Amino acid sequence: MKAFKNHFIFEFKTGIRDKNLLLMNYLFPLGFYIMIGFLMANINPDFIDIIIPAMVVITILISTLLGIPEPLVKSREAGIFRSYKINGVPATSIVIIPPLTTIIHIIVVSIIITPTAFAFFKAPLPKNWLAFVLIFLLTAFTCAGLAVLIGIASSSSRGTILWSQLIFIPSMLIGGYFVPSQLLPTFLGKIGMLLPSTHAINLFKFYSYNQSIDYNPIWSLLILFFGGILSFGLAIYLFNWDSQNKTRRAHPAFAFFAFIPFIIGAFFLP
Amino acid sequence: MKDIVVEVNKLRKVYGDLIAVDDISFNVEKGEIFGLLGPNGAGKTTTFECLEGLRKPDGGNFKLLGKSPNYNYNNLRNIIGVQLQTSGLPDSMCVNEAMNFFSAYHNVPSRYDLLERLGLKEKMGVQYHTLSTGLQRRLALALAIAHKPPILFLDEPTAGLDVQSRVELHNMIKELQENGTTILFATHDMAEAEKIANRVAILLKGKIVTIGTPREITATGAGLTKISVRVEGSSLSKLNIKFPGVTQFKSIDEYTIYYSTNIGLTVSALIEYISKQKDELIDLRVERPSLEDRFLEITNTKTKK
């Protein structure tokens, strides 16, 4: 327990000490929030209705997808995991602790965003706070799982950037916050359903804001939940201690199985 | 007979077509300092990585403290300490955090005394990436021995260290040996191996080509003693002079260097000759063949084959 605590505290501090992680955990989400808040308040006042969940989801995406994978690859390449293995650090700690500490950073940023959006942009607060918190945790869990899986399955830093951006950029464009999903062409709507942000916004709107939604929320709940479970499970299964030792339990392409719930959703959701 | 602490039997590791470790066998006794020497790519690090549990061997077996770990790393981690070739710590980890972090995973109290002993007391709050190479190596050693492992693996322990740090590290290694720790180290530095190892094995292309004490290994070579002579005049510059026991000679700077199979005969003949030529002897040095000479002799012979 003491070992886990030390590891957790160290990873949490790293999220602030490391300039790149500080950028991804705090500066980028908060800067983006301020910019979008002032911009959208003028050009699209309807966006202000969902600015709190939207910015929370964007914060989750930035901190997890852009913040978690690269340090995992770099640590593996630098032999840090080898050193961890020799000293008895379990693989599960390496896979679970960075997402946990990242979620703490996201909570801090979300705590800044929620009241300030209410105060400065007159954004409506959630009607159901419990649902808001639970959906936040579920979204963070799923995105962190996907981020860890990208870090574990990618063979290089370049690979992590490619895969992370493949989720992050479409999420920004068709993830359901800037353009409502029902306004998207059918094809793009289906692509949007492959993204965790679409389901997160769907859930936030329905459960914590009592707004009309695009998809059945139970489906969104199940997709996010099983997407997260599969991502973490596969990350632990595919974990490799050593960039010099290529032996793995399975080919990294197995990581794509984490998208099965999202693909099922895209095909079967009405 | 002393206890065998490390028992390696026909260990083999293959990467595709390359046999990195080719059926090597050796034993290391309790409290011994055992050096694994060899050029780059000889298989030293791979051998260590198999014994450390970082790689699964493709053949053979090994026992540590009489038990086969069966490649289950949990069976190894408390009985071995490892200083890797690359230290492998996160850049932003402070010295005291590293000690707390690894000690907690070994379930032992943090050894700040070791950090003090290794000159890291003033650097407790300093991040790893800002430490000099010497301090990074010292920290790696402190972390490797914090849980008092009976077996310690050191991979190139003094690489990149200045002379003073090297001497300090050698003293620390000797101290650990006196306390009963069995130490296996891999190095390119023959002088270091000759100085601190009780026994060494020379590894070439994955095979052990010779094993023994440094003295035994140097004694099994051609046994040529190097005699370097410098005189005031030019009495030794004649190419046709022959001295008893000398098999070859060469001139480097102002010295004439003879390789002799019989030191006594050669030196006395040299002095007599210089005196007869009415020349003046300025310097005469006699050097026994070093481990490095023997290593080069072995590696050259084997490489030619």
Interface residues (C-beta under 8 A of the other chain):
Chain A: K2 A3 K5 N6 H7 F10 K13 T14 R17 D18 S75 A78 G79 I80 F81 R82 S83 Y84 K85 I86 N87 G88 V89 W241 D242 N245 T247
Chain B: E52 G53 L54 R55 K56 Y73 N74 R77 N78 I80 V82 L84 T86 S87 G88 L89 P90 D91 S92 M93 E97 N100 F101 F102 A104 Y105 H106 N107 Q127 L143
